[in-house]
Amino acid sequence: MRRPVLAVVVFLCLHVVLSAQVPISAKREQATQTQKAGPPLESAESAAFNVGKFPIGITFDGTNIWVANGESDSVTRLRTSDGAVLGNFNVGKAPGGVVFDGTNIWVTNEDSNNVMKLRGSDGAVLDTFTVGTLPLQVTFDRKNIWVTNGRSESVSKLKR
């Protein structure tokens, strides 16, 4: 019975000696990693930027943010670096969905039952496409624009 007790005592002594040395280097490594990692995510800053009434749709064109303002019948372009308004562009009634196709901005107008194509560089209206009733969401598949028509229970496909 003495041998198992002696083995346990030796094991515990070695464990105490070794663990006393490890935390010092581990703490140094942890401190170094913390310095490299920067501040935790919960301390990240946030900001709010004014656009039109009832902003509902949003997309990124690689440089700027475009926001569809449902009750202002407009789309606002914001600079991503500081949120400065670069333009407000009139569209149809109750714009909602918005997507970027690599060149142009497409906006669904829920109460106009159409989709408008805006030039991405300056917001100029290039074309208007009639779609089903209550167009809501819009997406781009790298070739065509797809639009959901809520009341028509259909989807429209538009060629770029």
BELWO-V60211 format. One record per backbone hydrogen bond with DSSP energy under -1.0 kcal/mol. NH is the residue of the N-H (numbers start at 1). CO is the residue of the C=O. E is the energy in kcal/mol with one decimal. If there is no record, write none. Layout:
BEGIN
NH | CO | E
NH | CO | E
END
This chain:
BEGIN
5 | 1 | -1.4
6 | 2 | -2.9
7 | 3 | -2.6
8 | 4 | -2.1
9 | 5 | -2.5
10 | 6 | -2.5
11 | 7 | -2.6
12 | 8 | -2.7
13 | 9 | -2.4
14 | 10 | -2.6
15 | 11 | -2.5
16 | 12 | -2.5
17 | 13 | -2.4
18 | 14 | -2.9
19 | 15 | -2.7
20 | 16 | -1.5
22 | 18 | -1.7
23 | 19 | -1.3
26 | 22 | -2.6
27 | 23 | -3.1
28 | 24 | -1.9
29 | 25 | -2.5
30 | 26 | -2.7
31 | 27 | -2.6
32 | 28 | -2.3
33 | 29 | -2.5
34 | 30 | -2.4
35 | 31 | -2.1
36 | 32 | -1.9
37 | 33 | -2.3
38 | 34 | -1.2
43 | 40 | -1.7
44 | 41 | -2.4
56 | 68 | -2.9
57 | 68 | -1.2
59 | 66 | -2.0
61 | 64 | -2.5
65 | 78 | -2.5
66 | 59 | -2.7
67 | 76 | -2.7
68 | 57 | -2.4
69 | 74 | -3.0
70 | 54 | -2.3
71 | 53 | -2.0
72 | 69 | -1.2
73 | 69 | -1.0
74 | 69 | -1.2
75 | 89 | -2.2
76 | 67 | -2.6
77 | 87 | -2.8
78 | 65 | -3.2
79 | 84 | -2.6
83 | 79 | -2.5
86 | 77 | -3.4
89 | 75 | -3.1
91 | 73 | -2.1
96 | 108 | -2.2
99 | 106 | -1.9
101 | 104 | -2.4
105 | 118 | -2.7
106 | 99 | -2.8
107 | 116 | -2.4
108 | 97 | -2.4
109 | 114 | -2.8
110 | 94 | -2.3
111 | 93 | -1.7
113 | 109 | -1.2
114 | 109 | -1.2
115 | 129 | -2.3
116 | 107 | -2.6
117 | 127 | -2.8
118 | 105 | -3.6
119 | 124 | -3.0
120 | 103 | -1.1
123 | 119 | -2.9
126 | 117 | -3.6
127 | 117 | -1.3
129 | 115 | -3.0
131 | 113 | -2.1
136 | 148 | -2.5
139 | 146 | -2.2
141 | 144 | -2.2
145 | 158 | -3.1
146 | 139 | -2.7
147 | 156 | -2.5
148 | 137 | -2.1
149 | 154 | -3.0
150 | 134 | -2.5
151 | 133 | -1.3
152 | 133 | -1.3
153 | 149 | -1.2
154 | 149 | -1.5
156 | 147 | -2.8
158 | 145 | -3.5
END
